Amino acid sequence: MSFFTQNIADNWEFTELWVDPTASPPYVLILLSNTDGRICIYDPTQNYQIVFSSGDYEQAKLWLLEDEYERVEGRLTPTVFACKSDPTTHNRYPEKVLGIFDT
């Protein structure tokens, strides 16, 4: 895995699903943005290879719209792990792993 790919995977800010509704079944691509604003679009059917990358969200969005992809409503974002103790078992567990926000 390249440094750029590893960096975006470890420092992601949000991800979106984009679908080509004209395909049957619908074809899905995954847009992933890192905290520096770099955007990668992955194709799950091609072993999650990057099919497009950019330093600009609008440019990535236009690339998807040119091929008539539509964004699935909502956006996934990471949240800080908020751990709390369970006094009966003394175990710690995360309260939240992902936050789902509609935009």
VODREN-845657 format. One record per residue: residue number from 0; residue in one letter; y, z, x of N, C-alpha, C in turn. Coordinates in Angstrom, 3 decimals. Example, Ala and Ser with C-alpha at 12.3 -4.5 7.8 and 13.67 -1.06 7.14 Angstrom:
BEGIN
<node><seq>0</seq><type>a</type><n_v>-5.690</n_v><n_w>7.800</n_w><n_u>13.190</n_u><ca_v>-4.500</ca_v><ca_w>7.800</ca_w><ca_u>12.300</ca_u><c_v>-3.300</c_v><c_w>7.800</c_w><c_u>13.200</c_u></node>
<node><seq>1</seq><type>s</type><n_v>-2.250</n_v><n_w>7.080</n_w><n_u>12.850</n_u><ca_v>-1.060</ca_v><ca_w>7.140</ca_w><ca_u>13.670</ca_u><c_v>0.030</c_v><c_w>7.870</c_w><c_u>12.900</c_u></node>
% end
This chain:
BEGIN
<node><seq>0</seq><type>m</type><n_v>-1.175</n_v><n_w>0.000</n_w><n_u>0.852</n_u><ca_v>0.000</ca_v><ca_w>0.000</ca_w><ca_u>0.000</ca_u><c_v>1.234</c_v><c_w>0.000</c_w><c_u>0.896</c_u></node>
<node><seq>1</seq><type>s</type><n_v>2.192</n_v><n_w>-0.835</n_w><n_u>0.587</n_u><ca_v>3.400</ca_v><ca_w>-0.912</ca_w><ca_u>1.394</ca_u><c_v>4.259</c_v><c_w>0.331</c_w><c_u>1.204</c_u></node>
<node><seq>2</seq><type>f</type><n_v>5.163</n_v><n_w>0.563</n_w><n_u>2.170</n_u><ca_v>6.069</ca_v><ca_w>1.702</ca_w><ca_u>2.077</ca_u><c_v>6.890</c_v><c_w>1.633</c_w><c_u>0.799</c_u></node>
<node><seq>3</seq><type>f</type><n_v>7.413</n_v><n_w>0.428</n_w><n_u>0.475</n_u><ca_v>8.244</ca_v><ca_w>0.281</ca_w><ca_u>-0.726</ca_u><c_v>7.458</c_v><c_w>0.644</c_w><c_u>-1.975</c_u></node>
<node><seq>4</seq><type>t</type><n_v>6.210</n_v><n_w>0.141</n_w><n_u>-2.070</n_u><ca_v>5.392</ca_v><ca_w>0.423</ca_w><ca_u>-3.239</ca_u><c_v>5.090</c_v><c_w>1.908</c_w><c_u>-3.338</c_u></node>
<node><seq>5</seq><type>q</type><n_v>4.730</n_v><n_w>2.538</n_w><n_u>-2.222</n_u><ca_v>4.437</ca_v><ca_w>3.969</ca_w><ca_u>-2.225</ca_u><c_v>5.680</c_v><c_w>4.764</c_w><c_u>-2.589</c_u></node>
<node><seq>6</seq><type>n</type><n_v>6.841</n_v><n_w>4.378</n_w><n_u>-2.051</n_u><ca_v>8.077</ca_v><ca_w>5.086</ca_w><ca_u>-2.321</ca_u><c_v>8.421</c_v><c_w>5.047</c_w><c_u>-3.810</c_u></node>
<node><seq>7</seq><type>i</type><n_v>8.315</n_v><n_w>3.892</n_w><n_u>-4.443</n_u><ca_v>8.658</ca_v><ca_w>3.810</ca_w><ca_u>-5.866</ca_u><c_v>7.643</c_v><c_w>4.570</c_w><c_u>-6.712</c_u></node>
<node><seq>8</seq><type>a</type><n_v>6.385</n_v><n_w>4.589</n_w><n_u>-6.300</n_u><ca_v>5.364</ca_v><ca_w>5.308</ca_w><ca_u>-7.051</ca_u><c_v>5.565</c_v><c_w>6.814</c_w><c_u>-6.953</c_u></node>
<node><seq>9</seq><type>d</type><n_v>6.075</n_v><n_w>7.291</n_w><n_u>-5.819</n_u><ca_v>6.259</ca_v><ca_w>8.726</ca_w><ca_u>-5.623</ca_u><c_v>7.604</c_v><c_w>9.233</c_w><c_u>-6.123</c_u></node>
<node><seq>10</seq><type>n</type><n_v>8.567</n_v><n_w>8.353</n_w><n_u>-6.308</n_u><ca_v>9.931</ca_v><ca_w>8.759</ca_w><ca_u>-6.667</ca_u><c_v>10.434</c_v><c_w>8.024</c_w><c_u>-7.899</c_u></node>
<node><seq>11</seq><type>w</type><n_v>9.597</n_v><n_w>7.930</n_w><n_u>-8.919</n_u><ca_v>9.990</ca_v><ca_w>7.137</ca_w><ca_u>-10.068</ca_u><c_v>10.897</c_v><c_w>7.923</c_w><c_u>-10.994</c_u></node>
<node><seq>12</seq><type>e</type><n_v>11.806</n_v><n_w>7.188</n_w><n_u>-11.609</n_u><ca_v>12.782</ca_v><ca_w>7.774</ca_w><ca_u>-12.533</ca_u><c_v>12.376</c_v><c_w>7.537</c_w><c_u>-13.988</c_u></node>
<node><seq>13</seq><type>f</type><n_v>11.910</n_v><n_w>6.315</n_w><n_u>-14.286</n_u><ca_v>11.441</ca_v><ca_w>6.015</ca_w><ca_u>-15.639</ca_u><c_v>10.510</c_v><c_w>4.819</c_w><c_u>-15.602</c_u></node>
<node><seq>14</seq><type>t</type><n_v>9.740</n_v><n_w>4.675</n_w><n_u>-16.665</n_u><ca_v>8.885</ca_v><ca_w>3.502</ca_w><ca_u>-16.820</ca_u><c_v>8.977</c_v><c_w>3.015</c_w><c_u>-18.257</c_u></node>
<node><seq>15</seq><type>e</type><n_v>8.856</n_v><n_w>1.704</n_w><n_u>-18.412</n_u><ca_v>8.885</ca_v><ca_w>1.071</ca_w><ca_u>-19.739</ca_u><c_v>7.710</c_v><c_w>0.108</c_w><c_u>-19.850</c_u></node>
<node><seq>16</seq><type>l</type><n_v>7.241</n_v><n_w>-0.080</n_w><n_u>-21.064</n_u><ca_v>6.233</ca_v><ca_w>-1.095</ca_w><ca_u>-21.347</ca_u><c_v>6.913</c_v><c_w>-2.278</c_w><c_u>-22.001</c_u></node>
<node><seq>17</seq><type>w</type><n_v>6.560</n_v><n_w>-3.479</n_w><n_u>-21.539</n_u><ca_v>7.070</ca_v><ca_w>-4.723</ca_w><ca_u>-22.101</ca_u><c_v>5.881</c_v><c_w>-5.554</c_w><c_u>-22.553</c_u></node>
<node><seq>18</seq><type>v</type><n_v>6.001</n_v><n_w>-6.159</n_w><n_u>-23.729</n_u><ca_v>4.879</ca_v><ca_w>-6.859</ca_w><ca_u>-24.349</ca_u><c_v>5.281</c_v><c_w>-8.280</c_w><c_u>-24.709</c_u></node>
<node><seq>19</seq><type>d</type><n_v>4.347</n_v><n_w>-9.219</n_w><n_u>-24.462</n_u><ca_v>4.501</ca_v><ca_w>-10.586</ca_w><ca_u>-24.970</ca_u><c_v>3.763</c_v><c_w>-10.626</c_w><c_u>-26.302</c_u></node>
<node><seq>20</seq><type>p</type><n_v>4.490</n_v><n_w>-10.532</n_w><n_u>-27.424</n_u><ca_v>3.840</ca_v><ca_w>-10.451</ca_w><ca_u>-28.728</ca_u><c_v>3.229</c_v><c_w>-11.774</c_w><c_u>-29.192</c_u></node>
<node><seq>21</seq><type>t</type><n_v>3.535</n_v><n_w>-12.869</n_w><n_u>-28.485</n_u><ca_v>2.968</ca_v><ca_w>-14.156</ca_w><ca_u>-28.899</ca_u><c_v>1.544</c_v><c_w>-14.333</c_w><c_u>-28.397</c_u></node>
<node><seq>22</seq><type>a</type><n_v>1.138</n_v><n_w>-13.530</n_w><n_u>-27.426</n_u><ca_v>-0.229</ca_v><ca_w>-13.609</ca_w><ca_u>-26.901</ca_u><c_v>-1.165</c_v><c_w>-12.800</c_w><c_u>-27.798</c_u></node>
<node><seq>23</seq><type>s</type><n_v>-2.414</n_v><n_w>-13.180</n_w><n_u>-27.809</n_u><ca_v>-3.396</ca_v><ca_w>-12.456</ca_w><ca_u>-28.605</ca_u><c_v>-4.627</c_v><c_w>-12.163</c_w><c_u>-27.749</c_u></node>
<node><seq>24</seq><type>p</type><n_v>-4.875</n_v><n_w>-10.909</n_w><n_u>-27.410</n_u><ca_v>-4.057</ca_v><ca_w>-9.723</ca_w><ca_u>-27.719</ca_u><c_v>-2.754</c_v><c_w>-9.751</c_w><c_u>-26.928</c_u></node>
<node><seq>25</seq><type>p</type><n_v>-1.785</n_v><n_w>-8.938</n_w><n_u>-27.348</n_u><ca_v>-0.495</ca_v><ca_w>-8.935</ca_w><ca_u>-26.657</ca_u><c_v>-0.651</c_v><c_w>-8.629</c_w><c_u>-25.167</c_u></node>
<node><seq>26</seq><type>y</type><n_v>0.143</n_v><n_w>-9.312</n_w><n_u>-24.348</n_u><ca_v>0.110</ca_v><ca_w>-9.156</ca_w><ca_u>-22.894</ca_u><c_v>1.135</c_v><c_w>-8.101</c_w><c_u>-22.502</c_u></node>
<node><seq>27</seq><type>v</type><n_v>0.749</n_v><n_w>-7.137</n_w><n_u>-21.682</n_u><ca_v>1.603</ca_v><ca_w>-5.997</ca_w><ca_u>-21.344</ca_u><c_v>1.963</c_v><c_w>-6.021</c_w><c_u>-19.857</c_u></node>
<node><seq>28</seq><type>l</type><n_v>3.231</n_v><n_w>-5.752</n_w><n_u>-19.559</n_u><ca_v>3.701</ca_v><ca_w>-5.526</ca_w><ca_u>-18.198</ca_u><c_v>4.361</c_v><c_w>-4.147</c_w><c_u>-18.151</c_u></node>
<node><seq>29</seq><type>i</type><n_v>4.337</n_v><n_w>-3.533</n_w><n_u>-16.978</n_u><ca_v>4.896</ca_v><ca_w>-2.191</ca_w><ca_u>-16.799</ca_u><c_v>6.090</c_v><c_w>-2.274</c_w><c_u>-15.860</c_u></node>
<node><seq>30</seq><type>l</type><n_v>7.248</n_v><n_w>-1.830</n_w><n_u>-16.331</n_u><ca_v>8.452</ca_v><ca_w>-1.759</ca_w><ca_u>-15.516</ca_u><c_v>8.578</c_v><c_w>-0.326</c_w><c_u>-15.013</c_u></node>
<node><seq>31</seq><type>l</type><n_v>8.770</n_v><n_w>-0.172</n_w><n_u>-13.703</n_u><ca_v>8.902</ca_v><ca_w>1.151</ca_w><ca_u>-13.097</ca_u><c_v>10.151</c_v><c_w>1.173</c_w><c_u>-12.240</c_u></node>
<node><seq>32</seq><type>s</type><n_v>11.020</n_v><n_w>2.146</n_w><n_u>-12.491</n_u><ca_v>12.256</ca_v><ca_w>2.289</ca_w><ca_u>-11.730</ca_u><c_v>12.174</c_v><c_w>3.549</c_w><c_u>-10.885</c_u></node>
<node><seq>33</seq><type>n</type><n_v>12.600</n_v><n_w>3.446</n_w><n_u>-9.605</n_u><ca_v>12.605</ca_v><ca_w>4.663</ca_w><ca_u>-8.801</ca_u><c_v>13.979</c_v><c_w>5.301</c_w><c_u>-8.855</c_u></node>
<node><seq>34</seq><type>t</type><n_v>14.116</n_v><n_w>6.453</n_w><n_u>-8.209</n_u><ca_v>15.362</ca_v><ca_w>7.208</ca_w><ca_u>-8.273</ca_u><c_v>16.518</c_v><c_w>6.529</c_w><c_u>-7.553</c_u></node>
<node><seq>35</seq><type>d</type><n_v>16.222</n_v><n_w>5.525</n_w><n_u>-6.704</n_u><ca_v>17.274</ca_v><ca_w>4.768</ca_w><ca_u>-6.020</ca_u><c_v>17.694</c_v><c_w>3.527</c_w><c_u>-6.799</c_u></node>
<node><seq>36</seq><type>g</type><n_v>17.124</n_v><n_w>3.321</n_w><n_u>-7.989</n_u><ca_v>17.474</ca_v><ca_w>2.173</ca_w><ca_u>-8.806</ca_u><c_v>16.656</c_v><c_w>0.922</c_w><c_u>-8.538</c_u></node>
<node><seq>37</seq><type>r</type><n_v>15.700</n_v><n_w>0.979</n_w><n_u>-7.618</n_u><ca_v>14.807</ca_v><ca_w>-0.171</ca_w><ca_u>-7.373</ca_u><c_v>13.854</c_v><c_w>-0.303</c_w><c_u>-8.551</c_u></node>
<node><seq>38</seq><type>i</type><n_v>13.605</n_v><n_w>-1.534</n_w><n_u>-8.954</n_u><ca_v>12.756</ca_v><ca_w>-1.833</ca_w><ca_u>-10.104</ca_u><c_v>11.562</c_v><c_w>-2.657</c_w><c_u>-9.649</c_u></node>
<node><seq>39</seq><type>c</type><n_v>10.365</n_v><n_w>-2.289</n_w><n_u>-10.115</n_u><ca_v>9.172</ca_v><ca_w>-3.109</ca_w><ca_u>-9.906</ca_u><c_v>8.517</c_v><c_w>-3.345</c_w><c_u>-11.260</c_u></node>
<node><seq>40</seq><type>i</type><n_v>8.003</n_v><n_w>-4.552</n_w><n_u>-11.447</n_u><ca_v>7.245</ca_v><ca_w>-4.873</ca_w><ca_u>-12.653</ca_u><c_v>5.812</c_v><c_w>-5.128</c_w><c_u>-12.224</c_u></node>
<node><seq>41</seq><type>y</type><n_v>4.896</n_v><n_w>-4.386</n_w><n_u>-12.832</n_u><ca_v>3.474</ca_v><ca_w>-4.442</ca_w><ca_u>-12.487</ca_u><c_v>2.695</c_v><c_w>-5.140</c_w><c_u>-13.596</c_u></node>
<node><seq>42</seq><type>d</type><n_v>1.648</n_v><n_w>-5.857</n_w><n_u>-13.198</n_u><ca_v>0.758</ca_v><ca_w>-6.507</ca_w><ca_u>-14.159</ca_u><c_v>-0.601</c_v><c_w>-5.806</c_w><c_u>-14.123</c_u></node>
<node><seq>43</seq><type>p</type><n_v>-0.944</n_v><n_w>-5.063</n_w><n_u>-15.175</n_u><ca_v>-2.225</ca_v><ca_w>-4.348</ca_w><ca_u>-15.202</ca_u><c_v>-3.441</c_v><c_w>-5.276</c_w><c_u>-15.116</c_u></node>
<node><seq>44</seq><type>t</type><n_v>-3.308</n_v><n_w>-6.514</n_w><n_u>-15.574</n_u><ca_v>-4.458</ca_v><ca_w>-7.431</ca_w><ca_u>-15.534</ca_u><c_v>-4.681</c_v><c_w>-8.012</c_w><c_u>-14.136</c_u></node>
<node><seq>45</seq><type>q</type><n_v>-3.717</n_v><n_w>-7.808</n_w><n_u>-13.237</n_u><ca_v>-3.838</ca_v><ca_w>-8.294</ca_w><ca_u>-11.860</ca_u><c_v>-3.926</c_v><c_w>-7.114</c_w><c_u>-10.894</c_u></node>
<node><seq>46</seq><type>n</type><n_v>-4.675</n_v><n_w>-6.084</n_w><n_u>-11.304</n_u><ca_v>-4.887</ca_v><ca_w>-4.896</ca_w><ca_u>-10.483</ca_u><c_v>-3.561</c_v><c_w>-4.214</c_w><c_u>-10.133</c_u></node>
<node><seq>47</seq><type>y</type><n_v>-2.637</n_v><n_w>-4.214</n_w><n_u>-11.078</n_u><ca_v>-1.332</ca_v><ca_w>-3.572</ca_w><ca_u>-10.940</ca_u><c_v>-0.518</c_v><c_w>-4.119</c_w><c_u>-9.773</c_u></node>
<node><seq>48</seq><type>q</type><n_v>-0.654</n_v><n_w>-5.403</n_w><n_u>-9.501</n_u><ca_v>0.170</ca_v><ca_w>-6.026</ca_w><ca_u>-8.477</ca_u><c_v>1.601</c_v><c_w>-6.149</c_w><c_u>-8.973</c_u></node>
<node><seq>49</seq><type>i</type><n_v>2.538</n_v><n_w>-6.102</n_w><n_u>-8.036</n_u><ca_v>3.944</ca_v><ca_w>-6.295</ca_w><ca_u>-8.383</ca_u><c_v>4.168</c_v><c_w>-7.777</c_w><c_u>-8.627</c_u></node>
<node><seq>50</seq><type>v</type><n_v>4.673</n_v><n_w>-8.109</n_w><n_u>-9.829</n_u><ca_v>4.947</ca_v><ca_w>-9.508</ca_w><ca_u>-10.158</ca_u><c_v>6.437</c_v><c_w>-9.827</c_w><c_u>-10.069</c_u></node>
<node><seq>51</seq><type>f</type><n_v>7.277</n_v><n_w>-8.774</n_w><n_u>-9.997</n_u><ca_v>8.714</ca_v><ca_w>-8.964</ca_w><ca_u>-9.858</ca_u><c_v>9.299</c_v><c_w>-7.666</c_w><c_u>-9.335</c_u></node>
<node><seq>52</seq><type>s</type><n_v>10.290</n_v><n_w>-7.765</n_w><n_u>-8.449</n_u><ca_v>11.009</ca_v><ca_w>-6.578</ca_w><ca_u>-7.992</ca_u><c_v>12.482</c_v><c_w>-6.914</c_w><c_u>-7.842</c_u></node>
<node><seq>53</seq><type>s</type><n_v>13.311</n_v><n_w>-5.898</n_w><n_u>-8.013</n_u><ca_v>14.749</ca_v><ca_w>-6.101</ca_w><ca_u>-7.991</ca_u><c_v>15.441</c_v><c_w>-4.775</c_w><c_u>-7.698</c_u></node>
<node><seq>54</seq><type>g</type><n_v>16.685</n_v><n_w>-4.860</n_w><n_u>-7.287</n_u><ca_v>17.507</ca_v><ca_w>-3.672</ca_w><ca_u>-7.118</ca_u><c_v>18.369</c_v><c_w>-3.403</c_w><c_u>-8.331</c_u></node>
<node><seq>55</seq><type>d</type><n_v>18.139</n_v><n_w>-4.177</n_w><n_u>-9.402</n_u><ca_v>19.012</ca_v><ca_w>-4.106</ca_w><ca_u>-10.570</ca_u><c_v>18.189</c_v><c_w>-4.152</c_w><c_u>-11.861</c_u></node>
<node><seq>56</seq><type>y</type><n_v>18.372</n_v><n_w>-3.175</n_w><n_u>-12.731</n_u><ca_v>17.631</ca_v><ca_w>-3.128</ca_w><ca_u>-13.989</ca_u><c_v>17.928</c_v><c_w>-4.347</c_w><c_u>-14.862</c_u></node>
<node><seq>57</seq><type>e</type><n_v>19.190</n_v><n_w>-4.728</n_w><n_u>-14.945</n_u><ca_v>19.562</ca_v><ca_w>-5.858</ca_w><ca_u>-15.808</ca_u><c_v>18.883</c_v><c_w>-7.145</c_w><c_u>-15.360</c_u></node>
<node><seq>58</seq><type>q</type><n_v>18.772</n_v><n_w>-7.347</n_w><n_u>-14.062</n_u><ca_v>18.103</ca_v><ca_w>-8.543</ca_w><ca_u>-13.548</ca_u><c_v>16.617</c_v><c_w>-8.523</c_w><c_u>-13.916</c_u></node>
<node><seq>59</seq><type>a</type><n_v>15.977</n_v><n_w>-7.359</n_w><n_u>-13.815</n_u><ca_v>14.566</ca_v><ca_w>-7.236</ca_w><ca_u>-14.197</ca_u><c_v>14.395</c_v><c_w>-7.469</c_w><c_u>-15.694</c_u></node>
<node><seq>60</seq><type>k</type><n_v>15.316</n_v><n_w>-6.916</n_w><n_u>-16.478</n_u><ca_v>15.254</ca_v><ca_w>-7.096</ca_w><ca_u>-17.933</ca_u><c_v>15.406</c_v><c_w>-8.573</c_w><c_u>-18.312</c_u></node>
<node><seq>61</seq><type>l</type><n_v>16.334</n_v><n_w>-9.269</n_w><n_u>-17.680</n_u><ca_v>16.515</ca_v><ca_w>-10.692</ca_w><ca_u>-17.958</ca_u><c_v>15.284</c_v><c_w>-11.503</c_w><c_u>-17.568</c_u></node>
<node><seq>62</seq><type>w</type><n_v>14.634</n_v><n_w>-11.126</n_w><n_u>-16.455</n_u><ca_v>13.410</ca_v><ca_w>-11.805</ca_w><ca_u>-16.040</ca_u><c_v>12.345</c_v><c_w>-11.667</c_w><c_u>-17.129</c_u></node>
<node><seq>63</seq><type>l</type><n_v>12.216</n_v><n_w>-10.494</n_w><n_u>-17.703</n_u><ca_v>11.239</ca_v><ca_w>-10.272</ca_w><ca_u>-18.780</ca_u><c_v>11.640</c_v><c_w>-11.025</c_w><c_u>-20.053</c_u></node>
<node><seq>64</seq><type>l</type><n_v>12.911</n_v><n_w>-10.978</n_w><n_u>-20.404</n_u><ca_v>13.374</ca_v><ca_w>-11.647</ca_w><ca_u>-21.623</ca_u><c_v>13.243</c_v><c_w>-13.164</c_w><c_u>-21.541</c_u></node>
<node><seq>65</seq><type>e</type><n_v>13.384</n_v><n_w>-13.724</n_w><n_u>-20.330</n_u><ca_v>13.214</ca_v><ca_w>-15.177</ca_w><ca_u>-20.158</ca_u><c_v>11.819</c_v><c_w>-15.626</c_w><c_u>-20.584</c_u></node>
<node><seq>66</seq><type>d</type><n_v>10.840</n_v><n_w>-14.781</n_w><n_u>-20.367</n_u><ca_v>9.459</ca_v><ca_w>-15.101</ca_w><ca_u>-20.763</ca_u><c_v>9.105</c_v><c_w>-14.508</c_w><c_u>-22.127</c_u></node>
<node><seq>67</seq><type>e</type><n_v>10.131</n_v><n_w>-14.133</n_w><n_u>-22.873</n_u><ca_v>10.004</ca_v><ca_w>-13.656</ca_w><ca_u>-24.253</ca_u><c_v>9.226</c_v><c_w>-12.350</c_w><c_u>-24.389</c_u></node>
<node><seq>68</seq><type>y</type><n_v>9.281</n_v><n_w>-11.515</n_w><n_u>-23.348</n_u><ca_v>8.716</ca_v><ca_w>-10.171</ca_w><ca_u>-23.476</ca_u><c_v>9.670</c_v><c_w>-9.309</c_w><c_u>-24.281</c_u></node>
<node><seq>69</seq><type>e</type><n_v>9.115</n_v><n_w>-8.349</n_w><n_u>-24.983</n_u><ca_v>9.902</ca_v><ca_w>-7.403</ca_w><ca_u>-25.770</ca_u><c_v>9.575</c_v><c_w>-5.996</c_w><c_u>-25.296</c_u></node>
<node><seq>70</seq><type>r</type><n_v>10.607</n_v><n_w>-5.158</n_w><n_u>-25.167</n_u><ca_v>10.394</ca_v><ca_w>-3.795</ca_w><ca_u>-24.710</ca_u><c_v>9.793</c_v><c_w>-2.958</c_w><c_u>-25.836</c_u></node>
<node><seq>71</seq><type>v</type><n_v>8.757</n_v><n_w>-2.211</n_w><n_u>-25.510</n_u><ca_v>8.197</ca_v><ca_w>-1.253</ca_w><ca_u>-26.457</ca_u><c_v>9.199</c_v><c_w>-0.108</c_w><c_u>-26.558</c_u></node>
<node><seq>72</seq><type>e</type><n_v>9.496</n_v><n_w>0.322</n_w><n_u>-27.772</n_u><ca_v>10.505</ca_v><ca_w>1.362</ca_w><ca_u>-27.960</ca_u><c_v>10.113</c_v><c_w>2.635</c_w><c_u>-27.233</c_u></node>
<node><seq>73</seq><type>g</type><n_v>11.064</n_v><n_w>3.191</n_w><n_u>-26.513</n_u><ca_v>10.830</ca_v><ca_w>4.435</ca_w><ca_u>-25.795</ca_u><c_v>10.765</c_v><c_w>4.212</c_w><c_u>-24.303</c_u></node>
<node><seq>74</seq><type>r</type><n_v>10.849</n_v><n_w>5.298</n_w><n_u>-23.590</n_u><ca_v>10.845</ca_v><ca_w>5.263</ca_w><ca_u>-22.124</ca_u><c_v>10.183</c_v><c_w>6.548</c_w><c_u>-21.650</c_u></node>
<node><seq>75</seq><type>l</type><n_v>9.299</n_v><n_w>6.436</n_w><n_u>-20.670</n_u><ca_v>8.661</ca_v><ca_w>7.614</ca_w><ca_u>-20.100</ca_u><c_v>9.434</c_v><c_w>8.054</c_w><c_u>-18.865</c_u></node>
<node><seq>76</seq><type>t</type><n_v>9.682</n_v><n_w>9.356</n_w><n_u>-18.756</n_u><ca_v>10.368</ca_v><ca_w>9.905</ca_w><ca_u>-17.593</ca_u><c_v>9.623</c_v><c_w>11.141</c_w><c_u>-17.111</c_u></node>
<node><seq>77</seq><type>p</type><n_v>9.642</n_v><n_w>11.394</n_w><n_u>-15.808</n_u><ca_v>9.002</ca_v><ca_w>12.623</ca_w><ca_u>-15.320</ca_u><c_v>9.890</c_v><c_w>13.824</c_w><c_u>-15.628</c_u></node>
<node><seq>78</seq><type>t</type><n_v>9.296</n_v><n_w>14.941</n_w><n_u>-15.799</n_u><ca_v>10.055</ca_v><ca_w>16.173</ca_w><ca_u>-15.963</ca_u><c_v>9.579</c_v><c_w>17.168</c_w><c_u>-14.920</c_u></node>
<node><seq>79</seq><type>v</type><n_v>10.395</n_v><n_w>18.130</n_w><n_u>-14.680</n_u><ca_v>10.038</ca_v><ca_w>19.158</ca_w><ca_u>-13.714</ca_u><c_v>8.910</c_v><c_w>19.985</c_w><c_u>-14.294</c_u></node>
<node><seq>80</seq><type>f</type><n_v>7.919</n_v><n_w>20.276</n_w><n_u>-13.454</n_u><ca_v>6.837</ca_v><ca_w>21.145</ca_w><ca_u>-13.909</ca_u><c_v>7.401</c_v><c_w>22.531</c_w><c_u>-14.135</c_u></node>
<node><seq>81</seq><type>a</type><n_v>7.240</n_v><n_w>22.995</n_w><n_u>-15.355</n_u><ca_v>7.665</ca_v><ca_w>24.346</ca_w><ca_u>-15.680</ca_u><c_v>6.405</c_v><c_w>25.174</c_w><c_u>-15.859</c_u></node>
<node><seq>82</seq><type>c</type><n_v>6.108</n_v><n_w>25.961</n_w><n_u>-14.851</n_u><ca_v>4.888</ca_v><ca_w>26.758</ca_w><ca_u>-14.893</ca_u><c_v>5.228</c_v><c_w>28.168</c_w><c_u>-15.340</c_u></node>
<node><seq>83</seq><type>k</type><n_v>4.314</n_v><n_w>28.734</n_w><n_u>-16.058</n_u><ca_v>4.465</ca_v><ca_w>30.135</ca_w><ca_u>-16.432</ca_u><c_v>3.106</c_v><c_w>30.807</c_w><c_u>-16.319</c_u></node>
<node><seq>84</seq><type>s</type><n_v>3.109</n_v><n_w>32.076</n_w><n_u>-16.147</n_u><ca_v>1.861</ca_v><ca_w>32.808</ca_w><ca_u>-15.962</ca_u><c_v>1.260</c_v><c_w>33.202</c_w><c_u>-17.297</c_u></node>
<node><seq>85</seq><type>d</type><n_v>-0.063</n_v><n_w>33.152</n_w><n_u>-17.347</n_u><ca_v>-0.806</ca_v><ca_w>33.658</ca_w><ca_u>-18.495</ca_u><c_v>-1.279</c_v><c_w>35.060</c_w><c_u>-18.110</c_u></node>
<node><seq>86</seq><type>p</type><n_v>-0.712</n_v><n_w>36.114</n_w><n_u>-18.717</n_u><ca_v>-1.032</ca_v><ca_w>37.470</ca_w><ca_u>-18.281</ca_u><c_v>-2.491</c_v><c_w>37.868</c_w><c_u>-18.480</c_u></node>
<node><seq>87</seq><type>t</type><n_v>-3.203</n_v><n_w>37.203</n_w><n_u>-19.388</n_u><ca_v>-4.593</ca_v><ca_w>37.578</ca_w><ca_u>-19.635</ca_u><c_v>-5.546</c_v><c_w>36.986</c_w><c_u>-18.614</c_u></node>
<node><seq>88</seq><type>t</type><n_v>-5.200</n_v><n_w>35.834</n_w><n_u>-18.021</n_u><ca_v>-6.106</ca_v><ca_w>35.193</ca_w><ca_u>-17.067</ca_u><c_v>-5.492</c_v><c_w>35.062</c_w><c_u>-15.678</c_u></node>
<node><seq>89</seq><type>h</type><n_v>-4.219</n_v><n_w>35.356</n_w><n_u>-15.545</n_u><ca_v>-3.485</ca_v><ca_w>35.216</ca_w><ca_u>-14.293</ca_u><c_v>-3.515</c_v><c_w>33.778</c_w><c_u>-13.771</c_u></node>
<node><seq>90</seq><type>n</type><n_v>-3.721</n_v><n_w>32.838</n_w><n_u>-14.662</n_u><ca_v>-3.673</ca_v><ca_w>31.412</ca_w><ca_u>-14.299</ca_u><c_v>-2.270</c_v><c_w>30.881</c_w><c_u>-14.512</c_u></node>
<node><seq>91</seq><type>r</type><n_v>-1.948</n_v><n_w>29.852</n_w><n_u>-13.757</n_u><ca_v>-0.676</ca_v><ca_w>29.164</ca_w><ca_u>-13.949</ca_u><c_v>-0.973</c_v><c_w>27.776</c_w><c_u>-14.474</c_u></node>
<node><seq>92</seq><type>y</type><n_v>-0.150</n_v><n_w>27.279</n_w><n_u>-15.357</n_u><ca_v>-0.365</ca_v><ca_w>25.953</ca_w><ca_u>-15.909</ca_u><c_v>0.967</c_v><c_w>25.309</c_w><c_u>-16.224</c_u></node>
<node><seq>93</seq><type>p</type><n_v>1.040</n_v><n_w>23.987</n_w><n_u>-16.104</n_u><ca_v>2.300</ca_v><ca_w>23.299</ca_w><ca_u>-16.414</ca_u><c_v>2.521</c_v><c_w>23.224</c_w><c_u>-17.918</c_u></node>
<node><seq>94</seq><type>e</type><n_v>3.745</n_v><n_w>23.460</n_w><n_u>-18.323</n_u><ca_v>4.086</ca_v><ca_w>23.336</ca_w><ca_u>-19.741</ca_u><c_v>4.282</c_v><c_w>21.872</c_w><c_u>-20.118</c_u></node>
<node><seq>95</seq><type>k</type><n_v>4.854</n_v><n_w>21.079</n_w><n_u>-19.196</n_u><ca_v>5.158</ca_v><ca_w>19.685</ca_w><ca_u>-19.486</ca_u><c_v>4.890</c_v><c_w>18.832</c_w><c_u>-18.269</c_u></node>
<node><seq>96</seq><type>v</type><n_v>4.316</n_v><n_w>17.666</n_w><n_u>-18.481</n_u><ca_v>4.093</ca_v><ca_w>16.735</ca_w><ca_u>-17.383</ca_u><c_v>5.021</c_v><c_w>15.540</c_w><c_u>-17.531</c_u></node>
<node><seq>97</seq><type>l</type><n_v>5.077</n_v><n_w>14.955</n_w><n_u>-18.707</n_u><ca_v>5.931</ca_v><ca_w>13.792</ca_w><ca_u>-18.942</ca_u><c_v>6.829</c_v><c_w>14.057</c_w><c_u>-20.135</c_u></node>
<node><seq>98</seq><type>g</type><n_v>8.024</n_v><n_w>13.533</n_w><n_u>-20.077</n_u><ca_v>8.893</ca_v><ca_w>13.567</ca_w><ca_u>-21.226</ca_u><c_v>8.998</c_v><c_w>12.157</c_w><c_u>-21.778</c_u></node>
<node><seq>99</seq><type>i</type><n_v>8.972</n_v><n_w>12.021</n_w><n_u>-23.069</n_u><ca_v>9.109</ca_v><ca_w>10.708</ca_w><ca_u>-23.692</ca_u><c_v>10.444</c_v><c_w>10.685</c_w><c_u>-24.411</c_u></node>
<node><seq>100</seq><type>f</type><n_v>11.300</n_v><n_w>9.751</n_w><n_u>-24.018</n_u><ca_v>12.624</ca_v><ca_w>9.671</ca_w><ca_u>-24.589</ca_u><c_v>12.847</c_v><c_w>8.299</c_w><c_u>-25.189</c_u></node>
<node><seq>101</seq><type>d</type><n_v>13.312</n_v><n_w>8.237</n_w><n_u>-26.394</n_u><ca_v>13.695</ca_v><ca_w>6.958</ca_w><ca_u>-26.992</ca_u><c_v>15.075</c_v><c_w>6.603</c_w><c_u>-26.473</c_u></node>
<node><seq>102</seq><type>t</type><n_v>15.241</n_v><n_w>5.325</n_w><n_u>-26.179</n_u><ca_v>16.558</ca_v><ca_w>4.877</ca_w><ca_u>-25.746</ca_u><c_v>17.048</c_v><c_w>3.761</c_w><c_u>-26.610</c_u></node>
% end
